[in-house]
């Protein structure tokens, strides 16, 4: 394995520009961003210029033929995740795929099988696992401090926050609405904190209650009601093979005054834990007491580096201070990107394993099926 990972990005939209590319650029000692791809040539070209990439393409299959490539980020809409991921793995590349993993369980299973064939890293961009609070709760759960986790509840709610760009609102291309967009993160981090039990049954409901209402004030712009065909709220009760249960609710549009409400709570036989706000409770002599530890301070920003269009300082030994402020940029580290790089280089295990994300996909599929039938759906695949 090379000492430096050479990476391409498939899909040059907002998540690639705002998270993946800056994340790779913040790790110059460990990786090099060399190529990008987008079906819109003007966007691919502008992305390559901004991040100083040697190659740009409009067809991801051409990008995958680059001999110097070691890994890719898949930042396309969900309907392309399976095809691009499987093709990249079959080409011998490591893959970081954005959430949701796929459009359905069958596609996700194809991705897991391809990773197994290739012997390469496949991980999904569920960044909430990397938060200091989630990491602290996970340590407490794994150490048995909370006892047996038998119940949890989680939510990702907005009052007027339906995306009005891209394909978020089109079921055929996105797979669903807020469940696919924000609920998937709440579901993933909660199931992971519970110990990644296997889901066995889901009773769920979805509603398209507000999205088509004339005059609705959506703070992310005007909703295209002619195209909008996804839910604006989803809720479910999930049962796992160890007897534990989970309550989930997620929405883009609710009649509430708060802009948003997100939480995750775990309840065990010896204590409980909560994210947003962070809290850990332990049973002490029969009484629940707050034993929340202090979280470590946030990591400092990396030093400024020359911007893509700016020449490096003439005296290389002078370092970043020699670059004028107007010609410098701070690339912020992204924990999910950084862990992927380390895993692909063989230095760490992926934090988000594809088999775990496959179970998240199973829950979402079963929720939609239950919503359609009005019946409990047992998960048997």
N, C-alpha and C positions, 0 to 999 in steps of 0.2 A: 504494500500500500504506500502511495506517495505521501510525503509529509505535508502536502498542501492539496486540499480538495478543490477541484475545478468544477464550477457549478454553472448550470444554465437555468433560466426561468421560463416556464411555459405559461403564457398569459401575462400581459403587461398592464393590467388595470390597477385599481386602487390598493388592493392588499399586497400586490407585488411591489408597487412603488412606495407604499407607506411602511411596510414591515419586512418583507423578505429581502429585497435588495439592500436596504440600509443595514439589516441584520448581517448579511454576508460581508458588506463593505466594512463593518466594524471589527471584522476578524481577519485583518490582512496577513497575519502570521500563519493562519490555519487554512484559509481558503481564498480562492480567486474567482470572481464573477466574470465569466467570459462570453456569455451569449444570452439572448432573449428571443422570445417568439410571441407574436400576436397576429390574429387574423386581420387586424387593421394595420396596414403597412406604416401609416403615419405615426401610429402610437408605438409600434415596435421600434421604429427609427428614433423617435424622440426619447424613448426609454434607454436605448443603447447610448445615445449621446449624453444623456444626463448622468448615467452611471459608468461611462467610459468603457463600454463593452466592445470587444473586437468583432462580434458577429451579431446579426439580427436576422430573423426569418419570419415568414408568415405561415409556415407549415411546420408543426412540431416534429414531424417525421424527418425533415431535413436537419433540424437541430440535433436530433438524436444520432445522426451519423458523424458528428464532430469527433475525431479520434482522441482529442485531448480531454473530452468530457468525462467526469467521474460521477456526477450527481445532478439531479434536477429538483426544482420546486415546481409543483403543479398548482397554478393560481388561476385556473380557468373556472367558469361556472360549473356547478355540480354535474351537469349532463355530460361533461367531457372527462371527468375524473378517472373513470374506469379505463377508458381507451388509452388515454395518455399515460397513466400509471403503468398499465400492463405493458405497453410498448417500451417504456423506459426501462422497466425491470428486465424485460426480454432482451434489451440492448446491453444489459450488464451494468446498469446505473442504479445508484441509491436514490430513493425518492422520499421527499417531504411533500405530502399532498395536503392541500387546504381542506378544512371541514366544509360540509359533511363528507364523510369518507366516500360515499357513492349515492346513487339514486335509489338503490334497493339492496336487499340482502344478497341476491345473486351476484350483483356487480361487486359488492364488497368481498364476497367469497372468491371471485375471480382474482381480485387484487392480492388477497392473502396467499392464494395458490401460486401466483406469479412470483411473489417474494420468496416463497419456499423453493421454487424451481431455480431462481437466480442466486439464492444465497446472499441477497443484498438487503440492506436496511430499507424498510418501509415504515414510515411513521406519519401521523396525522397532526395537523396544526391546532391542537387543543391547548392553548397557552395558559388557561386558568390553573392547570396542574402546577405550574411553575411559580405561582405567587408565594411569597413567604408565609402567608397565613395557611394556604393549602398544604404547603410542605410541613408546617408545624403540626397541623391536624393529622396528617398522614403518619408522622412519626409517633404521635400519641396513640393512634389506632393500631399501628403495627406493633407497638410495645405492649399492647393489651391494657393500656391505662383506662380505656373507656369500656372495657369488657366486650360483651357480644353486641355488635351493632345490629339492632333489630328493626329500627324505623328511621326513616329520613324524609325530609321534604326540601324541595328546591324550587326556585322560581326565577324567571327572567322576564320582567314585565316593563312595558312602556305605555304611556298614556296616548301620545300622538307621534309615533316613531316608525311608521311604515316606510321602508326605503323606496325611493322613486327613481332610481337609476338601475342600470343593468337589467338582470332578469329575475330579481328577487320575487317578483309578483306573478311569475308565470310558472305554473306547476310543471309543465312539460320540460322546462329547462332547468328549474331550480329544485324540483321535487316536493316543495311545500313552502310554507310561509315562515312565521316566527319560530316554529319548532326546528326548522332546518337552519335558520339564521342565528338565533341567540339561545333558543332552548337546548340545542345540541350541546353547547358548552356547559350549561347547568347540569344537564344529564350526565355528561362525561365526567366532570369533576366529582359529582356526588357518587356515582357508581364506583369510581376509582377509590374514593375515600372509604367507601363501604367494604373495600377489599375485592372489588371486581367480581361479585357473584354473578352467576349465570341467570338471566331473566327467563322465567317460565310462563308468565301470563301477564296480559295487559288489558285493562278496561279503560277506554279513553273516549274523549269527545273533542270535536273541533267545531268552531263557529266562524262564519263569515258575517258578523253582526253589524260592523260599523264601516267597513272599507268602502262600500258603495253608497254611503249616505251623502246626499247632495249638501254642499256647504261645509263638509267636515274640514276642520282646520288641522292639517297634518304638518308638523314643524319641519319635516324633511322634504316638503314640496307637495305639489298637487298629484294625487293618486290617479293613475290611468284606469278608471273604472271599466273601460271597455276591455282591457287586457287582464285585469286583476282577477285571478281565479284560485287563489290560495286562501287558507284560513287566516283570520286575524287573531284567533286565540285557540290554543290547544291545552288540554288538561288530561291527566291520566293517573291511575293507580297501577303500580308495577309490583309484581310479586317475584321473588327470586328463589332459587333452588335451596337456599339455606333457611327459608322461612321468613326472611326480612321483606319489608315492603317500603315503597318509595312513592311519595306524592309529588307530581310535577305539574307546574302551570307556567305557560309562556304566552306572551301576547305583544303585538306591536301597538294595538289600539284598545284602550280601556277608558271608561268614564271614571277617572280618578285624578286628583289634583297633582299628585307627585309626577314628575317627569318620568321617573322610573323606579322600579323596586326589584332588587335582586338579592337573593339570599340562598344559603345552603345550611341546613341543620341536620346533625346526626344525633341519634339517641341510643345509648348503650346501657347495659346493665350496671356499669360502674361509673358512668359519667356521660357528658354530652359535649358537642363542639358546634361552633357556628362560624361561618364566614360572613362578612359584610353586616355587622361588625364582627371582628374576630374575637372569639371567646372559647375557652376550654373550662369545663366544669367537672369536678371529681366528687364522688361520694366520700365524705370524710366522717367517719363514725355515724353513718346513717343520715347525714345532712349534706345536700349538694352545696359545694363551695366553689367560688370562682378561683381557678388556679392558672389563669391566662398568663403565659410567659411573654416577655418582651420580644418583639421581632427585631431582627438585625436591621440596621439602617440600609436604605437603598444603595446599591452599588454606584460609585461615581461614574459620570459619563467618561467615555474614552477620550483621549486627547484629540484635538482637532487635526484633520488631515487635509491635504490639498484637495480642493474641489476638482471634479473631473475636467473642467475646462481651464483650470489654473495651472501654470507651470510650477513644478516643485522648486523649493528653495535651492539656490546655487550651491550653498554649503550644506551638504547632506548631513553633516555632523551636528548642525544647528537644531535639527528636529523640527517639531511642529511649531515651536515659537517663532521660527523664521518666516512662516507663512503669514502674510498680512491677513487681518481678520476678514476683510471683504472677499478674500480668496480662499477661505477655509470653511470646512463643514464638520460638524460632529455627527458621525453615524452612530446612532443609538443601538446598543446590543438588544437582540431579541432572544429571550431564553430558549424558545422552541427551536429557533434557527441554530443557536449555538450548540444545543444538545444534539441536534441532528448532525452537525458537522463533526462533533466529537465521536458520535456513534459511527458515522461513516468512515472515520479515520481509525476505528477500532479501539478508541480510548475510553468508551463508555457504552452502557446499555441504553437503548432508546427509552425515554420515560413513558412515551405513549406507544404501546404495542398494538399492532394491527388486529390481533385477536380480541383485545379489549374493545377496540373501536367497532369491530364487527358486532359485538353485543349491544353497543349503543344503537347501531343501525337496526338490529333486531327489534329493539324497543320502539323505535320510531315507526318502522313498518307496521308493527302490531297495533300501535296507537291509531294510525290512519285506517287500518282494516277494521278495528273495533268501532271507530267513529262512523264508518260506512254502514256497518251491520247492526250497531247497537248492542253487540254481544261481546262477552269476554273472549279474548283471543289467546289461545294457548300457543306457546312458541315451541316447536318441535324440531326445527331444522338445525 
